Amino acid sequence: MIDSNPFLRLLTERGISVDQIISLSGLDYFEIFSFKNGKNITQEKLDVLCKILNCQPCDLIAFHKSDSTGHWEWVEDSEK
């Protein structure tokens, strides 16, 4: 499962508001709102966010893998 919590943490760490991201990126509120709430985003839009935030996609999203029981677990940075 893909998680966008790193995107929210990055915005918080850098003191950037959603309104600022919308203004800088040209993406609309619905696209940003959807992404920050775990919905899909295209690679093109992810590219735009990475350029604006000067970061890598892994700074904006995280992957959670499931164990053999089907439960999801957090993948730590050291496991990437």
C-alpha positions as CSV (number, residue, x, y, z in Angstrom):
1,M,0.0,0.0,0.0
2,I,1.3,3.5,-0.8
3,D,1.1,6.1,1.9
4,S,1.4,9.9,1.4
5,N,2.1,10.7,5.1
6,P,5.7,11.6,4.1
7,F,4.3,14.4,1.9
8,L,2.4,15.9,4.8
9,R,5.5,15.6,7.1
10,L,7.7,17.3,4.5
11,L,5.2,20.2,4.2
12,T,5.1,20.6,7.9
13,E,8.9,20.4,8.3
14,R,9.3,23.1,5.7
15,G,6.5,25.3,6.9
16,I,4.7,25.0,3.5
17,S,0.9,25.2,3.3
18,V,-1.3,23.4,0.9
19,D,-2.3,26.7,-0.6
20,Q,1.4,27.5,-1.3
21,I,1.8,24.1,-3.0
22,I,-1.3,24.7,-5.1
23,S,0.0,28.2,-6.1
24,L,3.5,26.9,-7.0
25,S,2.6,23.7,-8.7
26,G,-0.4,24.6,-10.8
27,L,-2.2,21.5,-9.4
28,D,-5.7,22.2,-8.1
29,Y,-7.0,21.8,-4.6
30,F,-8.8,18.5,-5.4
31,E,-5.6,16.9,-6.7
32,I,-3.6,17.9,-3.6
33,F,-6.4,17.1,-1.3
34,S,-6.8,13.6,-2.9
35,F,-3.1,12.9,-2.7
36,K,-2.7,13.9,0.9
37,N,-5.7,11.7,1.7
38,G,-4.1,8.6,0.1
39,K,-5.7,8.7,-3.3
40,N,-3.8,8.1,-6.6
41,I,-1.5,10.7,-8.2
42,T,0.0,10.5,-11.7
43,Q,3.8,10.4,-12.2
44,E,3.5,13.7,-13.9
45,K,2.0,15.3,-10.9
46,L,4.5,13.6,-8.6
47,D,7.2,15.0,-10.8
48,V,5.9,18.5,-10.4
49,L,5.7,18.1,-6.6
50,C,9.3,16.8,-6.5
51,K,10.6,19.7,-8.6
52,I,8.8,22.3,-6.4
53,L,9.9,20.7,-3.1
54,N,13.4,19.8,-4.4
55,C,13.0,16.2,-3.3
56,Q,12.7,12.6,-4.5
57,P,9.4,10.6,-4.8
58,C,10.5,8.5,-1.7
59,D,10.3,11.8,0.3
60,L,6.6,12.1,-0.6
61,I,5.4,8.6,-0.4
62,A,6.1,5.4,1.5
63,F,5.3,1.8,0.7
64,H,3.9,-0.6,3.3
65,K,4.3,-4.3,2.5
66,S,2.2,-7.1,3.9
67,D,3.5,-10.0,5.9
68,S,2.4,-13.6,5.2
69,T,-0.8,-13.1,7.2
70,G,-1.9,-10.3,4.9
71,H,-1.3,-7.6,7.6
72,W,0.4,-4.4,6.5
73,E,3.6,-3.3,8.2
74,W,5.6,-0.1,8.1
75,V,8.8,-0.3,6.0
76,E,11.6,1.6,7.7
77,D,14.0,3.7,5.7
78,S,16.8,1.2,6.5
79,E,14.8,-1.6,4.7
80,K,14.6,0.4,1.4
